[in-house]
Amino acid sequence: MRDWWEGLEQWKQAAIGFPVLGIFLFLMNYGPFAQPLGSSIIYGIIEGGLFTAFLLLATAAEKSRREDGGGPDN
C-alpha cells in the first residue's frame, strides 16, 4: 500500500487526500467542536488544504528518506 501511495504523482495524492481530509475536518468542526454549518464548511476547506499539504510533504520526506537508505524499514 505504501509503495502504491508513494508511486502516485503528487497531484493524484492531493486529489485523493483533499476530499477525504476536507470532509473529515468538516465533520470534526460541525460535530465535536459544535461550529455553525457555514463556519464548518469554510474550516473544512481551509484545514483540508493545509492538512493535504502536510500529507504531501510527509510523503515526499519519507519516500526520500527510504530512497537514501536512512531508515530501518528499507
C-alpha positions as CSV (number, residue, x, y, z in Angstrom):
1,M,0.0,0.0,0.0
2,R,2.8,2.4,0.9
3,D,4.6,1.7,-2.4
4,W,1.4,2.4,-4.3
5,W,0.8,5.7,-2.5
6,E,4.3,6.9,-2.9
7,G,4.3,5.9,-6.6
8,L,1.4,8.3,-7.3
9,E,2.2,11.7,-8.6
10,Q,1.7,14.5,-6.1
11,W,-1.4,15.9,-7.8
12,K,-3.0,12.5,-7.6
13,Q,-2.2,12.2,-3.9
14,A,-3.7,15.7,-3.4
15,A,-6.8,14.7,-5.4
16,I,-7.3,11.7,-3.2
17,G,-6.3,13.3,0.1
18,F,-8.0,16.7,0.0
19,P,-11.6,15.4,-0.3
20,V,-11.1,12.8,2.5
21,L,-9.4,15.3,4.8
22,G,-11.8,18.1,4.0
23,I,-14.9,16.0,4.8
24,F,-13.3,14.6,7.9
25,L,-12.3,18.0,9.2
26,F,-15.7,19.5,8.3
27,L,-17.4,16.7,10.3
28,M,-15.0,17.3,13.2
29,N,-15.8,21.0,13.3
30,Y,-19.5,20.5,12.9
31,G,-19.8,17.7,15.4
32,P,-17.5,17.6,18.3
33,F,-16.4,21.2,18.0
34,A,-20.0,22.4,17.5
35,Q,-19.2,25.1,15.0
36,P,-22.1,26.6,12.8
37,L,-22.6,24.9,9.5
38,G,-21.1,27.8,7.4
39,S,-18.0,28.0,9.6
40,S,-17.6,24.2,9.5
41,I,-17.6,24.2,5.7
42,I,-15.0,27.0,5.5
43,Y,-12.9,25.4,8.2
44,G,-13.1,22.1,6.4
45,I,-11.9,23.6,3.1
46,I,-9.1,25.6,4.7
47,E,-7.9,22.9,7.1
48,G,-8.3,20.3,4.5
49,G,-6.0,22.2,2.2
50,L,-3.5,22.7,5.0
51,F,-3.5,19.0,6.1
52,T,-3.3,17.9,2.5
53,A,-0.1,20.0,2.1
54,F,1.2,18.3,5.3
55,L,0.4,14.9,3.9
56,L,2.2,15.6,0.6
57,L,5.3,16.9,2.5
58,A,5.4,14.0,4.8
59,T,5.0,11.5,2.0
60,A,7.8,13.1,0.0
61,A,10.1,13.3,3.1
62,E,9.5,9.6,3.9
63,K,10.0,8.5,0.3
64,S,13.2,10.5,0.1
65,R,14.5,9.1,3.5
66,R,13.9,5.5,2.4
67,E,15.5,6.0,-1.1
68,D,18.6,7.5,0.6
69,G,18.8,4.5,2.9
70,G,18.2,6.5,6.1
71,G,15.7,4.3,7.8
72,P,15.2,0.9,9.5
73,D,12.3,-0.1,7.1
74,N,14.2,0.0,3.8
